[in-house]
Amino acid sequence: MVEPDMRPPQEAFAAYTIEIGAEPLEWPSRNSVGGWPFLDEGQEWPECFCGERLVLFFQLDLPQDLGPFGGDHLLVFHCRAHNEVADPELSDDGRLAPRYWDDPNESFWRVLLQRRAVRPSAESEPSLRARPLTLRPFTDTLNERGKGAQIFKVGGTPSWAQDPKHYQCACGAELVYVCQVPEDMGFAVVPGQPEQPDSGAEGHYDLFLGNEVYLLACPEHCDPAVVWPVNQN
């Protein structure tokens, strides 16, 4: 795999903050924390290797000006019981392993970019408080180190907590940054749900141990599941 300082910087897309509404979501929405997932026909609600159905943390429609991902529907799932970090398995030529999402070591999460999701699932996510999401355009001004805003956002420039990471899809395409979840961002839990191991706050679930998460996706759309979550802190 080519070292980060040997690569030209990725061209930044338009940037949008992702704001979580305060009022409960009582009907399906394509932009939501929890709620009713909009899955492509034939796509089952993903499950962890432990047999539990993965928690839908959030989903949203990506704006049309987000390069090759414009108009895609993004869904982020993670197991409640297995709160861990993602650790990529690379092939000998430095690419992500084919169908890495089927590997039991990585099946505690699933991120999907789909294009034919027109109807919500009959069931809603039972673990998280359903809330609407709103995307608002903003100018992602870079700091003195050339990093973007450290907020919940799509597009713009990632705020890399450590060195930038670059991965190649099994198809050969370079993965491209799409979305960022800031460090220690908790997602409010429905009362009575089990606590999450190693969660940062009571009554909240974390993604990937609360690390900052940068979602990188295959611009060729070779499979809806080719979205890799880089975890840093």
C-alpha positions as CSV (number, residue, x, y, z in Angstrom):
1,M,0.0,0.0,0.0
2,V,1.3,3.4,-0.9
3,E,2.3,5.6,2.0
4,P,0.1,8.7,2.6
5,D,2.7,11.3,1.9
6,M,3.3,9.8,-1.6
7,R,-0.3,10.4,-2.7
8,P,-1.9,13.6,-4.0
9,P,-4.6,15.0,-1.7
10,Q,-8.1,13.9,-2.5
11,E,-10.2,16.6,-4.1
12,A,-12.7,17.8,-1.4
13,F,-16.4,17.5,-2.2
14,A,-19.1,19.9,-1.1
15,A,-19.6,19.8,2.7
16,Y,-22.7,19.3,4.8
17,T,-23.1,19.3,8.6
18,I,-25.3,16.6,9.9
19,E,-27.6,17.9,12.6
20,I,-29.7,15.6,14.9
21,G,-33.2,16.8,15.7
22,A,-34.5,17.0,19.2
23,E,-38.0,15.7,18.6
24,P,-38.8,12.0,18.4
25,L,-39.2,10.5,14.9
26,E,-42.5,8.8,14.7
27,W,-42.6,7.8,11.0
28,P,-40.0,6.6,8.4
29,S,-37.5,9.1,7.2
30,R,-34.6,8.6,4.9
31,N,-32.4,10.8,7.1
32,S,-32.4,9.5,10.6
33,V,-30.7,8.2,13.7
34,G,-32.3,4.8,14.3
35,G,-35.7,4.6,12.7
36,W,-36.8,2.5,9.7
37,P,-33.9,1.5,7.5
38,F,-34.3,2.0,3.7
39,L,-32.7,-1.1,2.3
40,D,-32.4,-2.1,-1.4
41,E,-34.7,-4.9,-2.4
42,G,-33.2,-8.2,-1.5
43,Q,-30.9,-6.7,1.2
44,E,-31.5,-8.2,4.6
45,W,-31.1,-6.3,7.8
46,P,-27.4,-7.3,8.6
47,E,-26.5,-9.5,11.6
48,C,-23.4,-9.8,13.7
49,F,-21.4,-13.0,14.0
50,C,-23.0,-13.4,17.4
51,G,-26.4,-13.7,15.9
52,E,-27.8,-10.3,17.0
53,R,-29.3,-8.0,14.4
54,L,-27.0,-5.0,14.0
55,V,-28.2,-1.7,15.4
56,L,-29.0,1.0,12.7
57,F,-27.0,3.9,14.1
58,F,-27.9,6.3,11.3
59,Q,-28.9,6.6,7.6
60,L,-29.1,9.5,5.1
61,D,-29.4,10.4,1.5
62,L,-26.1,11.9,0.2
63,P,-26.5,15.2,-1.7
64,Q,-26.1,15.1,-5.5
65,D,-22.9,17.2,-5.4
66,L,-20.9,14.5,-3.4
67,G,-19.1,13.3,-6.5
68,P,-19.5,9.6,-7.3
69,F,-21.7,9.1,-4.3
70,G,-24.3,11.8,-5.0
71,G,-27.8,10.4,-4.6
72,D,-26.6,7.2,-2.7
73,H,-28.3,6.2,0.5
74,L,-25.8,5.6,3.3
75,L,-26.6,3.2,6.2
76,V,-24.4,2.6,9.2
77,F,-24.9,-0.5,11.4
78,H,-23.0,-1.7,14.4
79,C,-23.4,-4.5,17.0
80,R,-24.6,-3.4,20.4
81,A,-22.8,-6.3,22.2
82,H,-19.5,-6.1,20.2
83,N,-18.1,-2.6,20.6
84,E,-14.7,-2.9,18.9
85,V,-12.6,-1.2,16.3
86,A,-12.3,-2.2,12.6
87,D,-9.0,-3.8,11.6
88,P,-8.6,-4.3,7.9
89,E,-7.3,-7.5,6.4
90,L,-5.2,-6.7,3.3
91,S,-4.2,-9.0,0.5
92,D,-0.6,-9.4,-0.6
93,D,-0.9,-6.5,-3.1
94,G,-2.3,-4.1,-0.4
95,R,-6.0,-4.3,-1.3
96,L,-8.8,-4.9,1.1
97,A,-9.8,-8.5,1.1
98,P,-12.7,-9.5,-1.2
99,R,-16.0,-9.5,0.6
100,Y,-14.3,-8.6,3.9
101,W,-17.7,-7.9,5.4
102,D,-18.3,-11.7,5.5
103,D,-15.3,-12.3,7.7
104,P,-16.5,-13.1,11.2
105,N,-13.9,-10.7,12.6
106,E,-15.5,-7.8,10.7
107,S,-19.2,-8.8,10.7
108,F,-19.9,-6.8,13.9
109,W,-20.5,-3.8,11.7
110,R,-21.8,-3.1,8.2
111,V,-21.9,0.2,6.2
112,L,-23.9,0.2,3.0
113,L,-24.1,2.6,0.1
114,Q,-27.3,1.7,-1.9
115,R,-29.1,3.2,-4.8
116,R,-32.4,1.4,-5.1
117,A,-33.8,1.8,-1.6
118,V,-37.3,3.2,-2.1
119,R,-39.3,1.7,0.8
120,P,-38.6,1.6,4.5
121,S,-38.4,-1.7,6.4
122,A,-41.5,-2.8,8.2
123,E,-39.7,-2.7,11.5
124,S,-37.9,0.2,13.1
125,E,-34.6,0.1,15.0
126,P,-35.6,-0.9,18.6
127,S,-32.5,0.1,20.5
128,L,-31.9,3.8,19.6
129,R,-34.1,6.8,20.1
130,A,-35.2,7.6,16.5
131,R,-34.4,11.2,15.6
132,P,-34.5,13.1,12.3
133,L,-31.3,14.2,10.6
134,T,-30.9,17.4,8.7
135,L,-28.0,18.1,6.3
136,R,-26.9,21.8,5.9
137,P,-24.2,23.0,3.5
138,F,-21.2,24.7,5.1
139,T,-17.7,25.8,4.2
140,D,-15.2,23.3,5.6
141,T,-12.4,25.7,6.2
142,L,-9.1,23.9,6.7
143,N,-6.9,24.5,9.7
144,E,-3.2,25.2,9.7
145,R,-2.5,21.5,9.3
146,G,-4.8,21.2,6.3
147,K,-7.5,19.3,8.2
148,G,-11.2,19.9,8.0
149,A,-13.8,20.5,10.8
150,Q,-14.0,17.8,13.5
151,I,-17.8,17.5,13.3
152,F,-20.5,15.1,12.1
153,K,-20.5,15.7,8.4
154,V,-20.6,14.4,4.9
155,G,-18.2,15.6,2.2
156,G,-15.6,18.3,2.9
157,T,-12.2,17.3,4.2
158,P,-11.6,14.8,7.0
159,S,-10.1,16.0,10.2
160,W,-7.7,13.0,10.6
161,A,-6.8,12.6,14.2
162,Q,-3.7,10.7,13.1
163,D,-2.0,10.2,9.7
164,P,-4.4,10.0,6.7
165,K,-5.3,6.4,5.7
166,H,-5.6,5.2,2.1
167,Y,-7.1,1.9,1.0
168,Q,-7.7,0.1,-2.3
169,C,-10.9,-1.9,-2.9
170,A,-10.5,-5.5,-4.0
171,C,-11.6,-4.2,-7.5
172,G,-8.5,-2.0,-7.6
173,A,-10.2,1.4,-7.1
174,E,-8.9,3.8,-4.5
175,L,-11.4,4.3,-1.7
176,V,-12.7,7.8,-1.3
177,Y,-13.7,9.7,1.9
178,V,-17.5,10.2,2.2
179,C,-18.5,10.9,5.8
180,Q,-17.1,11.6,9.3
181,V,-18.4,10.8,12.8
182,P,-16.6,12.8,15.6
183,E,-14.9,11.2,18.5
184,D,-17.1,10.2,21.6
185,M,-20.3,10.9,19.8
186,G,-23.0,8.9,21.7
187,F,-26.3,7.8,20.3
188,A,-29.2,7.9,22.8
189,V,-30.7,4.6,23.7
190,V,-34.3,3.7,24.3
191,P,-34.9,3.2,28.0
192,G,-34.7,-0.5,29.1
193,Q,-32.2,-1.5,26.4
194,P,-29.0,-3.4,27.5
195,E,-25.9,-1.3,28.1
196,Q,-23.2,-1.5,25.6
197,P,-19.8,-2.8,26.7
198,D,-17.1,-0.2,26.9
199,S,-19.5,2.6,26.0
200,G,-18.4,6.1,26.8
201,A,-21.6,7.2,28.5
202,E,-24.5,5.5,30.3
203,G,-27.7,5.5,28.1
204,H,-25.7,5.9,24.9
205,Y,-24.2,3.5,22.3
206,D,-20.9,4.2,20.6
207,L,-19.6,3.4,17.1
208,F,-16.2,1.6,17.2
209,L,-15.4,2.3,20.9
210,G,-16.2,6.0,20.4
211,N,-13.3,6.6,18.0
212,E,-13.4,9.2,15.3
213,V,-14.8,7.4,12.3
214,Y,-14.0,8.3,8.6
215,L,-16.0,6.4,6.1
216,L,-14.2,5.6,2.8
217,A,-16.1,4.0,-0.1
218,C,-15.5,2.5,-3.5
219,P,-16.3,5.1,-6.2
220,E,-16.9,2.3,-8.6
221,H,-19.8,0.9,-6.6
222,C,-18.6,-2.6,-7.1
223,D,-20.7,-3.7,-4.1
224,P,-22.9,-1.7,-1.7
225,A,-20.9,-3.0,1.3
226,V,-17.5,-1.6,0.1
227,V,-17.3,1.2,2.7
228,W,-14.4,1.0,5.2
229,P,-14.6,2.8,8.6
230,V,-11.2,4.2,9.5
231,N,-11.0,4.5,13.3
232,Q,-8.7,7.0,15.0
233,N,-8.3,9.0,18.2
